Amino acid sequence: MSGSVSSPFQPNLLAGKTALITGAGSGINKGIALHFARHGANLVLVGRRQEKLDETAAEIAAMGGKALGCSADVRDYDALAAAAAKGADTFGPYDIVIAGAAGNFIAPASQLSANGFGAVIDIDLKGTFNTFRAGSEHFAAADVSLIAISAPQAVNPMPLQSHACSAKAGIEMLIKTLALEWGPKGVRVNGLSPGYVADTVGGNLFMGGDGGATLKQRIPLQRVTNVQEMAEMALMLCSPVSAYMTGHVIALDGGVSLVGAGAWQG
């Protein structure tokens, strides 16, 4: 597999494996998809915008990889199930499923509509369940790895984020519950909690008028992270290195979860 991005992992680490990734048209999830393709995986890309999925698939094809883009809204279980079935028919059972679709915005609870609150719950929490449930119909016989994308808001309350905090907290409990239920079937369920990620919609939401300079000063490692670091950690969670790990969330956040809401003050 060609590609200019270096990695500490063997290039054929995921050879012969099939991965389903939601939210794969942009941001962290696109980065994970590209990185997994570099390591040999076949990718089933799911998102709402077919043109974005096609762009990601084209980048994977240019590297010599294989990918299929399937447009579906994670809030619509039937559409997501159809996409998952199409992907499994194309590449075979899923060894990896990553639930990454998310939505967020800044709003005080006193001005947040019920629809706005519900939209984030539906995309993030319900979408994560739908992704895993749809994928479960096509799991490989053994050694399946699931990853849910969480956030520091799952454990650290943040002002103007009641909707996102609630959704991400639910995701982290879902991770633990599914790890208990599906572990005996050879399915590992873990989470990845990014801090502030540069050049992503979620990261840019909190950078502020100074381009993130003030925010970085409040992060223990004094910088934000990037998509490539997220992709490497996701790869580790799907590798033999993590074969005995399930029900846990990795906080790759520069220590921002130690600071809590104080890192960002809207």
N, C-alpha and C positions, 0 to 999 in steps of 0.2 A: 504494500500500500504506500503510495507516494504521499508527500505532505511535508511542509516546511517546519511544522511545530515539533520541537523536541519533547521527549517524555522519558521519565525514568523507568517506565514499564516496557516490557517486551512488545514489539510491534504486532505480534500475532496473538496477543493475550486473549482476544475475543473471537478468534477465527472460528467460523462455523456457528456462532451464536446469533440469535435474533433478539433485537431490542425494540420495544414499543415505547415511544416517548411522546407525551402530550405537551403542547406549547412549544413544539419544535421549530416553529417558523422564525423565532427571534430569541435574542437574549441568552440567558444561561442555558436553556434547554437546547437551543440551536448549537451552542458551543459544545455541549455534551454529545449531541448527535454527531457532529463533525469529528470529535475526538474518538468516540467509539468506533466510527468508521475507519479512522486511521489505524485502529488496533484490530481490524478485521471483522467487526460485527456487521450484520445486515440490519438496516434500520427501517422501521415503520414509523413514519412521521405523522403526527396528528395535530391539527390546529384548525382555527376557524377560517383562515385565509389560504385558499389553495395556491395562490400565486407565490406566497411566502414559502410554503412547503415545497413547491416546485423549484424555487431558487436554492433551498437547502439541498434538495435531492440532486440538483445539477452540480452543486459544489462537491457532493460526495461522489458522484459519477466521474467528475474530473480527476478525482484522486484514485480512481480505479475501484471504488466501492459500489455497493448496491443499496438503493433506498427506494421506498414507495411513500408518496405523500397522499394522505387520506383526510379530506376536509370533514371535520365534525366538531360540534360544540360539546365540551365535556359535561355540560348541564343536561344534555339530551342523551340518556343512557342508550336508547335504541340506535341512535346514529353512531355513538361511540362503539357499541357492540358490533355494528356492521363493519366499521373501520377495522376493529381488532380482528374480526373474522377474515376480512380481505387480506390483511397483512399476514396472518397465520397461513392462509391458503397459498400465499406467494412465497414466503420464506421458511415456513415451518413453525413449530411451537415456540413460545416465548421463553427465553432464558432470563430476560431482563425486562422489567416494566418500570418506567419512571413517570410519575405523576407530577408534572411541572407547571401546568396551566394555572395562572393566577391573575387576580385583578386587585387593584388598590387605588386609593386616593386619600387625600387629607380632608378631614371634616370633623368639626366638634359634634359630639353626640346630640347636643341640643338642636342641631340643624340637620342631622342625618335622617333621611327618610327611611321608612321601613323597607321600601324597595331597594334603596342604596345599600342598606345593611344586608338585606337578603341576597343581593346580587353577589357580594363578596363571599358570603357563606356558600352560595350555590356553586360559584366557580372554584373556589379554593377547597373547601371541605367536601361538599358533595361531589365535585369534580374529581377529587382524589379517590374517593370511594368508588365512583363510577369507573375510573380508569383501572383500578385494581380488580374490581369485580368483572369487568368486561375481559380483561386480560386473563383472569383465572379460568375462563372457559377454554383457554388454549395454552396453559402452562406446559413446559417441558416436564418430563417424568420425574426429574430430580434436579437439585442444585439451581433453584430459581432465586433470583435476587430482585427485590422491589425497593425502590427509593421514592420517598415523598419529599418534595421541596418544602421546607418549613421556613421559619424566620425567627429572629430574636424576640419578636413580639409575642411568640407563643408562651414565653416564660417571663418576659419583662413587660409590664404594662407601659403603654406609651400614650400620651395625650393625643387626641385627634385620630386615634387608630382603634376605636372600640370594635369596629367591624373586622379589621385584619387580625387584631389580637385574639378575638373570639374564634375566628376561622382557623388560625394557625395552631391555637391551643387544642382545638378539636382534632386537627391533623395529627398532632403528636400523640394524643391518646388513641387515635385510630391505628397508628403505627404499632403501638404496644399491644393492642387488642388482636390485630391480625397476626402479629408475631406469635402470640400464644396459640391462636387457632390454626394457623397454617404451618407452623414449625414442624409438626409431625409429618407433614407432606413433603418436606424438603424445601420449603419456601422460607427465605429470610426476608425480613421487612425492616428497613432502616430509614433514617431521614438525614437530610443534609440541610443545615440551617445557615444560609449565607448571611454575612453582614452586609455592608454597603458595597455594592458591586458597580464598578465604573462602567459607563457607557451602556447601561440598561435602563429600561423605563422605571423599574423599581428603585434603582440606585439614584437616578437623576431626580426622583421625586423629593429626596431629602438633602440634596447638595446645597441648596440655598443660593443666595445671590452672589456669594464669594467663590462659587465653584467648588465648594466642599472644604475650603481651607480651615474654617472654624470647626467643622465636623471632624476633620482628620486630627486636629489637636486634642479632641476628646476621646479618640480611640487609642487604647494602650499602645498599639503598634504604629500609630501615627500615619496610617495610610488606609485607603480603601482597597478592596480586593479586586480581582478581575475574573473574567469568564474562564480563562484557562485554568486558574487555580481551582475553580469550582469543578471543571471537567475532570481534572486529575483526581480530586477527592471522590467524585462519583465513580470513576474508574476503579479506584481502590476498593470502594464498597462492593463492587461487582467482581472483584478479583479473589483468588484463593487466599490472599492475605486476610480477608474478612470472613472466611468460611465459617467461623464459630461465633460470629457477631450477629445478633438480631434483636430487634426491639429498642434500638438506641438511635439517638440523633446526634450527628457530628456538627458542632458549632464551628464553622470555618469563618470566623468573624473578626479576627484581629484583637479579640478580647472585649469587643463592644458589649457582649452579654454580661460582662462583669460590671459595666458602668450603668447599664439599664437605660432608662429614658433620658438620663442626663446627657447622653451622647448627642441626642438631637432635641433641640428645644424650639418647637415651632413658634 
